[in-house]
Amino acid sequence: MSQDFLSVENLTKSFGNNTVVKGVSFAFGKGEFISLLGPSGCGKTTILRMIAGFENPTTGTIRIDGEDITSLKPNQRQLGMVFQAYALFPNLNVGDNIGFGLKIAGMGKEERRARVDEMLKLIGLPGFEKRYPYEMSGGQQQRVALARAIAPRPRMLLLDEPLSALDAKIRVSLREEIRAIQLDLGITTVFVTHDQEEALSISDRIVVMNAGHIEQLGAPHEIYNKPATRFVATFVGQLNTIEATIIDVAAKTVAIDGQTVRVSQLPADASVGANSLLTLRPEVLSIGARDGNDITLTGTIADVTFLGSVIRLRVALGKNILSLDTFNDQRTAPPSRGEPVTISLASKDLLALQI
């Protein structure tokens, strides 16, 4: 896949003495679904607004399909944008909202009506053209906002946290619909979110942002399974962290609450006696032995939470407490607090980060 449809080079944005985007560069291919993921204030929305033309970069260049659009006005960029707050015109019905951009572009009435009907079918709301925004649910309004953005056939779609105002069930449903529509149209899409589950579930690639810079860029499975920094490891997905002391650098052995284990890697600056932070996902832990697991640790059950099909356990190894999930077995009672337990894992699943 070509990597030069959307290209951002050394993008910086400062507001007075506050630099909120710090030399960001990335490139993506035509038709990719890209998520800018990070906490509030990390610069992700500012990047989106610079791509859209609502903010001017302090330095840097933005190109779409080889064209330098850095200095173009928003209406010259041929982009569609969906906002967090829908931004529908309350005095216009659904049909007129969707057709607004088409009317501004000079499209004839009949052609405009046909395109509106096409968009309503695409978003699953045929027959809604005469309704007004106040007569619709939040999810329906956001579908209309999406239809309005893509009706003029933009070359890119920009989504600024479009699901954050919706309840959890509607969010899941609508994000799946957005992804299905994006795949159907083959339109390059940039999606801003602070929700890691959203980004992991629908993206081709993710840009993880923190404090104005990129921490990691990669496919969802790369971001989750091979985090490049401590921030990514702790921000994306649930994570167990274990404080360990390095015993032997060459042998890659560490002590975890008095128990010696061998790990697959250590930090580049590892030294005997130094502390190291080990991380692992809850799903790689098992109660008892399991084929392929070469590390066993003993501890006690600190807490048991029944979640229906899953039982969440917290196991105390000493000062370290690890979370793991096990499936509910109707024939076996869950373990009790204070009960001794052995857990196992594979050394390859332990990731060592610098403290």
C-alpha positions, 0 to 999 in steps of 0.5 A, a space after each residue: 500500500 502506498 504510504 504517501 496519500 496523507 503526509 505530515 512532515 515536522 508539524 508543530 503548533 504553538 499557542 504563545 509559549 505553549 507548544 502543543 504539537 512538537 515536530 510530528 511526522 507520519 504518512 499513510 496510504 489511500 483508503 487507510 483508517 488511521 486513529 490518533 489516540 491519546 489522553 486529553 491535551 496530547 495534541 491529537 485534535 490540534 493535528 486534525 484541525 491543522 489537517 482540516 485547515 481550522 488551525 495554521 501550523 507554526 511549522 511543517 507541511 501537510 500534503 494530500 495525494 502529493 498536493 501541499 495543502 498547508 496554506 489552503 483554506 478549509 473549503 479548498 481542501 475537499 475534506 469531510 469532517 464530523 464533529 463531536 457535537 454533531 453540528 447539525 443545523 437545527 432549523 434544517 431537516 435531515 435532507 437539507 442538512 445532508 444536502 447543504 454542502 451539495 447546494 453550496 457546491 451548485 449541484 442541481 435540485 434533482 441530483 441533490 435529492 438523489 444523492 441525499 437518498 443515497 446517503 440516507 440508505 448508506 447510513 440506514 435512515 431511509 425515509 428520515 429526510 423530513 425529520 428535524 435534528 430534535 426529533 432524532 436520537 444522538 446516534 441518529 444525529 451523528 449518522 446524519 452528520 456523517 452522511 453530510 460529511 461524505 455526501 460531497 465525495 471528499 477525498 478524506 474524512 476527518 472524525 473528531 471524537 464523534 462517539 464520545 457523547 453517546 452511551 456505550 452500547 450506541 458507541 459500539 454499534 456506530 463505530 462498527 457502522 462507521 468502519 463498514 461505511 469507510 471500507 465500502 467507500 474506500 475513503 482515507 479516514 483520520 479518527 481522533 479518540 481517547 478511547 483505546 478500545 475504539 482505536 484498537 477495534 476499527 483502525 488499520 494503524 494507530 498513532 499514539 500521542 502523548 504531550 505533543 509527540 508520537 510515542 508509537 505508530 503501528 497496527 493495533 496488534 503491534 501497539 497492544 502486543 509490542 508497546 515501544 514505551 512505558 506510556 504506550 504499555 500503560 495507556 493502551 489496554 489493561 496491564 500488570 506491572 511488576 517491580 523486579 531487581 536484576 540479579 544477572 544481566 548475562 543470564 537475564 535473571 531477576 528477582 520478583 518478591 524473592 522469587 528468581 525468574 529468567 526473562 527474555 529481555 532486559 533494558 539496554 542499560 541494565 545493571 546488577 542490583 538495579 530495579 526493572 519494571 516488568 509488564 504483562 497483559 492479564 490474559 497471558 497469566 494462567 492459574 497453575 501450569 500450562 504448556 509453553 509457560 516457563 515461569 511459575 510464581 506463588 502467591 495468594 488470592 487478594 481479591 475475587 470479582 465475579 463478572 458472569 462468564 469471567 472471574 477476575 482475580 487479583 493475586 498478591 506475590 508480596 508487594 506486587 499484585 497481578 490481575 488475571 481473568 479466568 473463565 467461570 466454570 459452573 462445576 467449580 467454585 472460584 478460589 477464595 481470598 487468602 487462598 494460596 495459588 500458583 500462577 504461570 506465564 511465558 517469559 517471552 510475554 514479559 516486557 522489561 521497561 526502564 523505570 
